[in-house]
Amino acid sequence: MIFDFALIVDSIPKMLAGFWMTFELWFLSAVLGMALAIILLLMRISGRWYLYAPAMAYIYIFRGTPILVQIFIIYHGFPQLEFIRESIFWPILREPFGCAILALTLNTGAYVSEILRGGVLGVDRGLKEAGAALGLSSTHRFIYITSPIAIRLALPAYSNDIISLMKSTALASTITLLDMMGIARTIVAETYAPYEIFLSLTVIYLILTWIIQKSIGLIEKRMSRHVRSEA
Amino acid sequence: MEALNGWWDDFFWGSVVVADVFVVSLILTVLFGLTGAAAKLSKNRVAQSIANGYTIIFRGTPEILVLLLFYFGSAIALTAIAQISNPEIKYVDIPPFWAGSIAIALIVGSYATETFRGAFLGVEPGQIEAARALGLSNFKTFIYVRIPAMWRLALPPFGNHMLSLIKDTALISIIGLEETLFVAEQAIATTGKPFTMFIVVGAIYLGFSTIITLSVVVLEKYANQHLKIAR
């Protein structure tokens, strides 16, 4: 058992070729997931039971089942259903990439909406009352008062979630996608050198995590600059 | 639904495997978490940096990567060791059950480390001083004062860790553990009904998640019993 450095040097560029796949999976599902999360959040805080109940059920189901099972249901399971094969979404759902994006989006949407809700609930009542006293409508209050503060409050938790989304993209390798994890698994199957390949991939993922963490840290700092200037 | 006939018992035994993995990895998670938290809070620099490295690495890499690295890596190491004593041996591996349980416990343990660390810091110093004043030894203070007080604070986030744990068990099917997802794949191979089978797996996991969530609610009530009486 000797550590084969030549193999590492050889395979890192190959794995980095999968970076764009990882990045696309991560970025697209983060953006779409955020849109879904906002919809779910609005449904939850709407105060109407016919909007509230479906959102709750959705969040309960998607947070209560493993993402791997969700990916398998969408990728392997959906083709069993005729109405899906005949729907206009079939060209997307036929491809593993579309399935992975859909599964990751649906999953992260449920988590992020909980995080956003935490942020919205954390907004001081007095500020909203002040907005009402100034004659702002409830929509305006939500957009101009609640949202900016809620985003700032939710950011630390969101940073954790977006990192776990990045880690979840590795599961796309189970449905034949060649992201960094998929390429690494192919190389390991050919060379049978799991230490060399998987450890170098670990380092790559750690760097990615670090970059995301630092970037969100910077945004957070910028958004709370008024707090520090007071102090 | 008739496709499921004859598979119910397989799914049942698959669920038993999931429950087994959960219990084993839960115990290990608590162990890793407490050790990690103790190391981070100790004054020993070496212990601190090992614990920091542990949480950074295991929180920053995809679960599936840790699992595959652990399983294939340990197989190579064990084979190398076994070949020293007996060159005839071709291949030795850790059973997927143990490789999987340890791997997911290491991952969730790194999150638990942070939770426990925060909770230990949240224990009022006055309580520990009181224990000192009563003449309790360090060990007894730890068992009778720190742990019960810390546990109350750690319980809500630890409930989330338990949910991650149960969901991560689904990954172990990738290295060949015969849990529900593995059963579903076998059932699909004979019935050709992927949607039905994976939905059953999803429902089983949803059941487990519900049980865990409810247990955490009950435990929290139990842990905060004394506070209610005081009010």
Boltz contact constraints between the chains, C-beta under 6 A:
constraints:
  - contact:
      token1: [A, 1]
      token2: [B, 80]
      max_distance: 6.0
  - contact:
      token1: [A, 64]
      token2: [B, 206]
      max_distance: 6.0
  - contact:
      token1: [A, 64]
      token2: [B, 209]
      max_distance: 6.0
  - contact:
      token1: [A, 65]
      token2: [B, 202]
      max_distance: 6.0
  - contact:
      token1: [A, 65]
      token2: [B, 205]
      max_distance: 6.0
  - contact:
      token1: [A, 65]
      token2: [B, 206]
      max_distance: 6.0
  - contact:
      token1: [A, 66]
      token2: [B, 167]
      max_distance: 6.0
  - contact:
      token1: [A, 66]
      token2: [B, 170]
      max_distance: 6.0
  - contact:
      token1: [A, 66]
      token2: [B, 205]
      max_distance: 6.0
  - contact:
      token1: [A, 68]
      token2: [B, 170]
      max_distance: 6.0
  - contact:
      token1: [A, 69]
      token2: [B, 170]
      max_distance: 6.0
  - contact:
      token1: [A, 69]
      token2: [B, 201]
      max_distance: 6.0
  - contact:
      token1: [A, 69]
      token2: [B, 202]
      max_distance: 6.0
  - contact:
      token1: [A, 72]
      token2: [B, 198]
      max_distance: 6.0
  - contact:
      token1: [A, 73]
      token2: [B, 198]
      max_distance: 6.0
  - contact:
      token1: [A, 76]
      token2: [B, 194]
      max_distance: 6.0
  - contact:
      token1: [A, 77]
      token2: [B, 194]
      max_distance: 6.0
  - contact:
      token1: [A, 77]
      token2: [B, 195]
      max_distance: 6.0
  - contact:
      token1: [A, 77]
      token2: [B, 198]
      max_distance: 6.0
  - contact:
      token1: [A, 80]
      token2: [B, 194]
      max_distance: 6.0
  - contact:
      token1: [A, 80]
      token2: [B, 195]
      max_distance: 6.0
  - contact:
      token1: [A, 81]
      token2: [B, 195]
      max_distance: 6.0
  - contact:
      token1: [A, 167]
      token2: [B, 62]
      max_distance: 6.0
  - contact:
      token1: [A, 170]
      token2: [B, 62]
      max_distance: 6.0
  - contact:
      token1: [A, 170]
      token2: [B, 64]
      max_distance: 6.0
  - contact:
      token1: [A, 171]
      token2: [B, 64]
      max_distance: 6.0
  - contact:
      token1: [A, 194]
      token2: [B, 72]
      max_distance: 6.0
  - contact:
      token1: [A, 194]
      token2: [B, 73]
      max_distance: 6.0
  - contact:
      token1: [A, 195]
      token2: [B, 73]
      max_distance: 6.0
  - contact:
      token1: [A, 198]
      token2: [B, 69]
      max_distance: 6.0
  - contact:
      token1: [A, 202]
      token2: [B, 61]
      max_distance: 6.0
  - contact:
      token1: [A, 205]
      token2: [B, 61]
      max_distance: 6.0
  - contact:
      token1: [A, 206]
      token2: [B, 60]
      max_distance: 6.0
  - contact:
      token1: [A, 209]
      token2: [B, 60]
      max_distance: 6.0
